[in-house]
Amino acid sequence: MGNPSFDLKGRVAVVTGGTGVLGSAMTRGLAQAGATVCVLGRRVEVGQKLAAEIASQGGQASAWRADVMDRAQLLQAREEILAKYGRIDILLNGAGGNLPGASIPPDKNFFDLNIGEFQKVVDLNLTGTVLPSQIFAEPMSKQGSGVIINISSMNAIRPLTRVAGYSAAKSAINNFTQWLAVEMVKKFGEHIRVNAIAPGFFLTEQNRTLLTNPDGSLTERGRLILQGTPFGRFGKPEELVGTLVWLCSDAANFVTGVVVPVDGGFSASAGI
Ligand SMILES: NC(=O)c1ccc[n+]([C@@H]2O[C@H](COP(=O)([O-])OP(=O)(O)OC[C@H]3O[C@@H](n4cnc5c(N)ncnc54)[C@H](O)[C@@H]3O)[C@@H](O)[C@H]2O)c1
């Protein structure tokens, strides 16, 4: 028997938050590995632009409007995707991130935390992963095969200061990844796998104001993060693709319930 394949040809992948910085890089990566990619986002025009770019390079992609908190929109996208492609093989839960109002400013403390913003960030990252999983993994359960990839964070392992809600939600993503992995195997067999990627630090829209000043220079927090990253630099979004394609492919057929750091060594380092 030959080695299992990393090829995703013929697989239909749904990416939530597919228009984000990391989401779009991972969407391009899935398309390059052969998957037909359905880009979901709140602004369908942005998804359509990405889909057109992928198509112009010989890949297959299309775009749908869907807020990950909106059950009706997700269900509609699912029905249209199934009508168009007949199956769903991969779900990448890429939507999420911190919300500025949920960060405790440097001169404030826990007692100033806005509980409404805390709930919003927990909802976006946790419910915004659980709900699309419910909706897009259902066809997988009928097919008897599929892969779900969640997006965790370094905050899930050791929380960073200021972002209590984001950290709690990403920690819950690790737990949910393990929980759903076991649930899927026990109820639907070993061909539905659930794993997560924990990116280290990548400069994107949801953390730009925490990590950089308006003039582009690093904030003190940004400087400390690079100091804690043995590579001494932020990740490049395309550096997530190899791990993603591996986890989605038959090469990872015996891998479920894991959270893989892609972090330039951040989680391994004691900083000394
Ligand atoms: N950038 C990093 O360093 C880093 C590190 C660890 C984890 N992550 C995670 O990676 C994922 C992608 O984030 P990113 O850094 O590319 O940020 P980003 O802001 O570029 O992308 C986030 C995407 O989620 C979308 N989104 C937000 N709310 C949504 C909703 N209700 N419905 C649908 N889409 C919604 C945004 O429109 C955007 O497209 C997030 O889960 C984030 O927490 C990022």
The ligand as an SDF file (V2000), in Angstrom:
LIG
                    3D

 44 48  0  0  0  0  0  0  0  0999 V2000
   -4.2880   36.6190   13.9300 N   0  0  0  0  0  0  0  0  0  0  0  0
   -3.8060   35.8590   14.8800 C   0  0  0  0  0  0  0  0  0  0  0  0
   -2.6820   36.0430   15.3500 O   0  0  0  0  0  0  0  0  0  0  0  0
   -4.6340   34.7270   15.3920 C   0  0  0  0  0  0  0  0  0  0  0  0
   -4.0510   33.8910   16.3490 C   0  0  0  0  0  0  0  0  0  0  0  0
   -4.8020   32.8310   16.8290 C   0  0  0  0  0  0  0  0  0  0  0  0
   -6.0630   32.6190   16.3630 C   0  0  0  0  0  0  0  0  0  0  0  0
   -6.6000   33.4510   15.4330 N   0  0  0  0  0  0  0  0  0  0  0  0
   -7.9520   33.1520   14.9840 C   0  0  0  0  0  0  0  0  0  0  0  0
   -7.9840   33.0150   13.5850 O   0  0  0  0  0  0  0  0  0  0  0  0
   -9.3120   33.2460   13.1310 C   0  0  0  0  0  0  0  0  0  0  0  0
   -9.2580   34.2230   11.9720 C   0  0  0  0  0  0  0  0  0  0  0  0
   -8.9100   35.4930   12.4650 O   0  0  0  0  0  0  0  0  0  0  0  0
   -7.9420   36.5220   11.7180 P   0  0  0  0  0  0  0  0  0  0  0  0
   -6.8030   36.7770   12.6140 O   0  0  0  0  0  0  0  0  0  0  0  0
   -7.7040   36.1220   10.3070 O   0  0  0  0  0  0  0  0  0  0  0  0
   -8.8060   37.8510   11.8030 O   0  0  0  0  0  0  0  0  0  0  0  0
   -9.6770   38.6180   10.7290 P   0  0  0  0  0  0  0  0  0  0  0  0
  -10.3310   39.7010   11.4960 O   0  0  0  0  0  0  0  0  0  0  0  0
   -8.8790   38.9790    9.5320 O   0  0  0  0  0  0  0  0  0  0  0  0
  -10.7260   37.5080   10.2970 O   0  0  0  0  0  0  0  0  0  0  0  0
  -11.8470   37.1790   11.0460 C   0  0  0  0  0  0  0  0  0  0  0  0
  -12.9700   36.9150   10.0820 C   0  0  0  0  0  0  0  0  0  0  0  0
  -14.1310   36.5260   10.8190 O   0  0  0  0  0  0  0  0  0  0  0  0
  -15.2110   37.2270   10.2630 C   0  0  0  0  0  0  0  0  0  0  0  0
  -16.3080   37.3260   11.2020 N   0  0  0  0  0  0  0  0  0  0  0  0
  -16.3640   38.0150   12.3660 C   0  0  0  0  0  0  0  0  0  0  0  0
  -17.5790   37.9010   12.9160 N   0  0  0  0  0  0  0  0  0  0  0  0
  -18.3040   37.1150   12.0840 C   0  0  0  0  0  0  0  0  0  0  0  0
  -19.6140   36.6250   12.0830 C   0  0  0  0  0  0  0  0  0  0  0  0
  -20.4570   36.9170   13.0790 N   0  0  0  0  0  0  0  0  0  0  0  0
  -20.0180   35.8480   11.0560 N   0  0  0  0  0  0  0  0  0  0  0  0
  -19.1820   35.5440   10.0570 C   0  0  0  0  0  0  0  0  0  0  0  0
  -17.9260   35.9810    9.9800 N   0  0  0  0  0  0  0  0  0  0  0  0
  -17.5060   36.7510   10.9870 C   0  0  0  0  0  0  0  0  0  0  0  0
  -14.6400   38.5950    9.9000 C   0  0  0  0  0  0  0  0  0  0  0  0
  -15.4700   39.2800    8.9920 O   0  0  0  0  0  0  0  0  0  0  0  0
  -13.3380   38.1720    9.2770 C   0  0  0  0  0  0  0  0  0  0  0  0
  -13.5210   37.8250    7.9310 O   0  0  0  0  0  0  0  0  0  0  0  0
  -10.0910   33.7410   14.3470 C   0  0  0  0  0  0  0  0  0  0  0  0
  -10.7840   32.6600   14.9290 O   0  0  0  0  0  0  0  0  0  0  0  0
   -8.9960   34.2020   15.2790 C   0  0  0  0  0  0  0  0  0  0  0  0
   -9.4010   34.1680   16.6230 O   0  0  0  0  0  0  0  0  0  0  0  0
   -5.9120   34.4940   14.9420 C   0  0  0  0  0  0  0  0  0  0  0  0
  1  2  1  0
  2  3  2  0
  2  4  1  0
  4  5  1  0
  4 44  2  0
  5  6  2  0
  6  7  1  0
  7  8  2  0
  8  9  1  0
  8 44  1  0
  9 10  1  0
  9 42  1  0
 10 11  1  0
 11 12  1  0
 11 40  1  0
 12 13  1  0
 13 14  1  0
 14 15  2  0
 14 16  1  0
 14 17  1  0
 17 18  1  0
 18 19  2  0
 18 20  1  0
 18 21  1  0
 21 22  1  0
 22 23  1  0
 23 24  1  0
 23 38  1  0
 24 25  1  0
 25 26  1  0
 25 36  1  0
 26 27  1  0
 26 35  1  0
 27 28  2  0
 28 29  1  0
 29 30  1  0
 29 35  2  0
 30 31  1  0
 30 32  2  0
 32 33  1  0
 33 34  2  0
 34 35  1  0
 36 37  1  0
 36 38  1  0
 38 39  1  0
 40 41  1  0
 40 42  1  0
 42 43  1  0
M  CHG  2   8   1  16  -1
M  END
$$$$
